[in-house]
Amino acid sequence: MESITVDSVISFFTKLYKGISSLDTNSLLGLILAIGFVTLVLGLIQESILNANTIITSLFVGAVVYIYMKYTYTSKLEKLRVKNRELRTDSILDDLCMGEEVRDKATCDNYKTAKTNFYQISNSLIQRYNWKK
């Protein structure tokens, strides 16, 4: 059996520090939540509040709820994704007016002005709506 040396411990903690410091915020938050959850479960088991039956039952119920929610809302979410994709796509005038050679410059200028006005009005309405809440 290999003995643990000071150099191997220092190397381990150096690698651990580099790994943790390179994580983005979402991964770091997930890691902290996972460690907290495991600590909570271990504490509950140690205090005899939880046992194997409750853990297995909780996992089974969680899986059933997940499958039910996924089955129920997958089609609705897919429809919303498609609708969002359709709303984000550029119009034909965007494609025609963005090129180098524009046939009708006056129409494109009017379109760009109308589009700018639309976004300004939309943003001001959204700001008013949010201020009233």
C-alpha positions, 0 to 999 in steps of 0.5 A: 500500500502506498503511503501518503506524503506531504507532496501528494497532499499539497498536489491534491489541494492545488489541483482541487483549488485550480479545478474549483477556481476555474468553474463558472458561477452556475457550476459553482452554485450547483456544486455548493447545492449538491454538497449541502444536500448530501450533508443534509441527507447524511445528517438526517440519516445519522440522527435516525430521521431518514432511513433507506425506506424513506430515501427509496420512496422519495426517489421513486416519487421524485422520478414519477413526478419528473416523468409526469411533468416531462410527459405533460409539458414537453409538447407545450414547451416545444410549441413555445420554442418553435413560436419563439424561433419564428418570432426571432427570425428576420422578415423578408425586408430585413434580408433585402435591405441588409445586402450591399446592393439595395434596389429601392433605397427609399423603401429600405430607409422607411422600413428601417425607420419604422422598425426603429420606431416600433422597437422604441415604442415597444420598449417604452410600453414594456417599461411603463408596464414594469413600473406599474407593477 
